[in-house]
């Protein structure tokens, strides 16, 4: 059902009348890939990159990828997403859909409906998803996070739905900072540093609950 909703949403975006469009890309590397508190590159660095298309109406489409390694099950995560977002004075809002896929059977597919709402420095995100569990029935889940951000510094609390994690604790916390390295008027690359603390339910084996992560990313314009 959620795949049908995702397909309908993407076709709706593609059917949007021709408007001013911007196409951008990005490429970079992180010292470790952690997604929603879940270590996803087995403690090692991961190359990442993406491509985004945005219309001035607020609609967008994109794809993003990263190397993943789930305790020996390695491959490439490839995400496809689309949606619409806007703002009014100090408020922001958005609705979209995401499909998470993996090469080499590193993991099974996830499909999500994504909702967001924000005010000034605060953003709330909520996702309703379905996980295609290997050898079993599909699992419905949800994810919630609230983020406070100000001038590059951010703090986040997130919670993954217990349905996906068999009732175990699945909360995580992030604190980080991001900025742009420049020489004169020329921007060189974006950088980030973050500290992530995860509940044990999100870890495998004897993994540490706390992680310090560094990243650099270079964005570039393709069409604007």
C-alpha positions as CSV (number, residue, x, y, z in Angstrom):
1,X,0.0,0.0,0.0
2,X,2.7,2.5,0.9
3,X,4.6,1.7,-2.3
4,X,1.4,2.7,-4.2
5,X,1.2,5.9,-2.3
6,X,4.9,6.6,-3.0
7,X,4.4,5.9,-6.7
8,X,1.4,8.2,-6.9
9,X,3.2,11.0,-5.1
10,X,6.2,10.8,-7.5
11,X,3.9,10.8,-10.6
12,X,2.1,13.8,-9.1
13,X,5.3,15.7,-8.8
14,X,6.4,14.8,-12.4
15,X,3.1,16.0,-13.7
16,X,3.6,19.5,-12.2
17,X,3.5,22.2,-14.9
18,X,6.9,23.4,-16.1
19,X,8.3,26.0,-13.7
20,X,11.7,27.4,-12.8
21,X,13.9,24.4,-11.8
22,X,17.1,24.0,-9.9
23,X,19.3,20.9,-10.1
24,X,22.1,20.4,-7.5
25,X,24.4,17.6,-6.5
26,X,26.6,16.8,-3.5
27,X,29.4,14.3,-2.7
28,X,31.3,13.7,0.5
29,X,32.5,11.3,3.2
30,X,31.7,10.7,6.9
31,X,33.9,9.0,9.5
32,X,30.9,6.7,10.2
33,X,27.4,6.5,8.8
34,X,24.8,6.6,11.6
35,X,21.1,6.9,10.6
36,X,18.5,7.6,13.2
37,X,20.8,6.4,15.9
38,X,21.6,3.2,14.0
39,X,25.3,2.5,13.1
40,X,25.1,1.7,9.4
41,X,28.8,1.4,8.3
42,X,30.1,-0.9,11.0
43,X,32.3,1.8,12.5
44,X,34.2,2.8,9.4
45,X,34.0,5.7,6.9
46,X,31.4,5.9,4.2
47,X,31.4,7.8,0.9
48,X,28.1,9.5,0.2
49,X,26.5,11.6,-2.6
50,X,23.2,12.7,-4.0
51,X,21.3,14.6,-6.7
52,X,18.3,16.9,-6.2
53,X,15.8,18.7,-8.4
54,X,13.7,21.5,-6.9
55,X,10.9,23.6,-8.5
56,X,10.0,27.1,-7.3
57,X,6.5,25.8,-6.5
58,X,8.0,23.8,-3.6
59,X,8.0,20.4,-5.2
60,X,11.3,18.4,-5.2
61,X,12.7,15.0,-6.3
62,X,16.0,13.5,-5.4
63,X,18.2,10.5,-4.9
64,X,21.0,9.9,-2.4
65,X,23.4,7.0,-1.7
66,X,25.9,5.8,0.9
67,X,28.1,2.8,1.5
68,X,26.6,0.6,4.3
69,X,27.8,-2.3,6.3
70,X,25.5,-4.0,8.8
71,X,27.9,-6.3,10.7
72,X,29.3,-7.9,7.5
73,X,26.2,-7.3,5.2
74,X,27.7,-4.6,3.1
75,X,26.4,-2.8,0.0
76,X,25.1,0.5,-1.2
77,X,22.0,2.3,0.2
78,X,20.1,4.1,-2.5
79,X,17.3,6.4,-1.5
80,X,14.6,7.8,-3.8
81,X,12.5,10.6,-2.5
82,X,10.1,13.4,-3.5
83,X,7.6,15.8,-2.0
84,X,6.5,19.3,-1.4
85,X,7.4,21.9,1.2
86,X,6.7,25.6,1.9
87,X,6.8,28.3,4.6
88,X,4.7,31.1,5.9
89,X,6.4,33.8,8.0
90,X,8.2,31.8,10.8
91,X,6.5,28.5,10.0
92,X,7.6,25.7,7.6
93,X,5.8,22.5,6.5
94,X,6.3,19.6,4.2
95,X,5.0,16.3,3.0
96,X,6.8,13.6,1.0
97,X,7.7,10.0,0.5
98,X,11.0,8.0,0.6
99,X,12.0,4.6,-0.7
100,X,15.2,3.1,0.9
101,X,16.8,0.3,-1.2
102,X,20.0,-1.7,-0.8
103,X,22.4,-3.5,-3.2
104,X,23.9,-6.9,-2.5
105,X,21.1,-7.8,0.0
106,X,22.6,-5.6,2.6
107,X,19.1,-4.9,4.0
108,X,15.5,-5.1,2.9
109,X,13.5,-2.2,1.4
110,X,11.8,0.5,3.5
111,X,9.0,2.8,2.2
112,X,7.9,5.9,4.1
113,X,5.5,8.8,4.2
114,X,7.3,11.8,5.6
115,X,5.7,14.8,7.4
116,X,7.4,17.9,8.8
117,X,6.5,21.1,10.6
118,X,8.7,23.8,11.9
119,X,8.8,27.2,13.7
120,X,11.9,29.3,13.7
121,X,14.6,27.1,15.2
122,X,12.5,24.0,15.9
123,X,11.5,21.3,13.5
124,X,9.3,18.2,14.1
125,X,9.6,15.2,11.7
126,X,7.3,12.2,11.6
127,X,7.5,9.2,9.3
128,X,5.1,6.3,8.8
129,X,6.9,3.4,7.2
130,X,6.8,-0.3,6.1
131,X,9.7,-2.6,6.3
132,X,9.8,-5.7,4.0
133,X,11.1,-8.2,6.6
134,X,13.1,-11.0,5.1
135,X,11.3,-14.3,5.5
136,X,8.4,-12.8,7.4
137,X,5.4,-10.5,7.2
138,X,6.0,-6.8,6.4
139,X,6.4,-4.6,9.5
140,X,4.7,-1.2,10.0
141,X,6.7,1.3,12.0
142,X,7.0,5.0,12.7
143,X,9.8,7.5,13.5
144,X,9.6,10.8,15.4
145,X,12.2,13.5,15.9
146,X,12.4,17.0,17.2
147,X,15.4,19.2,16.3
148,X,16.5,22.6,17.6
149,X,19.0,24.5,15.3
150,X,20.6,27.9,15.5
151,X,23.4,29.2,13.4
152,X,24.8,25.8,12.6
153,X,24.5,24.3,16.1
154,X,21.8,21.7,16.5
155,X,20.3,19.3,19.1
156,X,18.0,16.4,18.2
157,X,16.0,13.8,20.0
158,X,14.6,10.9,18.0
159,X,12.6,7.8,18.6
160,X,12.2,4.8,16.3
161,X,8.9,2.9,16.6
162,X,8.9,-0.1,18.9
163,X,7.0,-2.2,16.3
164,X,10.2,-2.3,14.2
165,X,12.5,-3.0,17.1
166,X,10.4,-5.7,18.8
167,X,9.5,-3.5,21.8
168,X,13.1,-2.6,22.8
169,X,14.2,0.9,23.6
170,X,15.1,2.7,20.4
171,X,15.7,6.4,21.2
172,X,18.7,8.4,20.3
173,X,20.2,11.9,20.9
174,X,22.4,14.0,18.7
175,X,24.4,17.2,19.3
176,X,26.3,18.7,16.4
177,X,27.6,21.7,14.5
178,X,28.0,22.3,10.7
179,X,29.6,25.1,8.7
180,X,31.3,26.0,5.5
181,X,35.1,26.3,5.0
182,X,35.9,29.3,2.8
183,X,38.9,31.2,1.4
184,X,38.0,34.8,0.7
185,X,34.7,34.8,-1.1
186,X,35.0,31.2,-2.3
187,X,33.3,28.3,-0.5
188,X,35.5,25.2,-0.4
189,X,33.3,22.6,1.3
190,X,30.8,22.0,4.1
191,X,31.9,20.3,7.3
192,X,30.1,18.8,10.3
193,X,30.9,17.3,13.6
194,X,28.3,15.5,15.7
195,X,28.0,13.4,18.9
196,X,25.3,10.6,18.8
197,X,24.1,8.6,21.8
198,X,21.9,5.6,21.0
199,X,19.9,3.2,23.1
200,X,21.4,-0.4,23.1
201,X,18.4,-1.6,21.2
202,X,19.7,0.2,18.1
203,X,23.2,-1.5,18.3
204,X,24.6,-4.8,17.3
205,X,26.8,-6.9,19.7
206,X,29.2,-4.9,21.8
207,X,29.0,-1.6,19.7
208,X,29.5,1.6,21.7
209,X,26.4,3.6,22.5
210,X,28.3,6.9,21.9
211,X,29.9,8.0,18.7
212,X,31.7,11.1,17.5
213,X,31.3,11.6,13.8
214,X,33.1,14.0,11.3
215,X,32.0,14.7,7.8
216,X,32.8,16.9,4.7
217,X,30.6,17.5,1.8
218,X,31.0,19.4,-1.5
219,X,27.8,20.8,-3.1
220,X,27.6,21.9,-6.7
221,X,25.1,23.5,-9.1
222,X,24.1,21.7,-12.2
223,X,21.2,23.8,-13.4
224,X,19.7,26.9,-11.9
